[in-house]
Amino acid sequence: MKLMSRINYWKEKRGRTTKWIARELGVSPEIVSRWANNKSYPSIHTLFRLAALLECKVDDLYEVVEK
């Protein structure tokens, strides 16, 4: 089982930039990019904050992909 990020989808749907999200969460744009490109994952606390910023559910930010 693997998690696939849908952050870029929601970011584009809401018209938000990586830089804006990073500023709102107090992290670098590189960190947000890593989350969006499946290089790392946010903490559960940050995941809930990110979902609130993008006006979606936490479940919407990642999907399970069977290998």
Residue pairs with C-beta under 8 A, 6 or more apart in sequence:
1 64
1 65
1 66
1 67
2 64
2 65
2 66
2 67
3 38
3 41
3 62
3 63
3 64
3 65
4 38
4 62
4 63
4 64
4 65
5 35
5 36
5 37
5 38
5 61
5 62
6 60
6 61
6 62
6 63
7 32
7 35
7 36
7 50
7 54
7 61
8 36
10 54
10 56
10 60
10 61
11 17
11 18
11 21
11 36
11 54
13 54
14 54
14 55
16 53
16 54
18 29
18 32
18 33
18 36
19 29
21 32
21 50
21 53
21 54
22 28
22 29
22 31
22 32
24 53
25 32
25 46
25 49
25 50
25 53
27 46
31 40
33 39
34 40
35 41
35 42
35 50
41 47
42 50
47 58
47 61
48 58
50 61
51 57
51 58
51 60
51 61
54 61
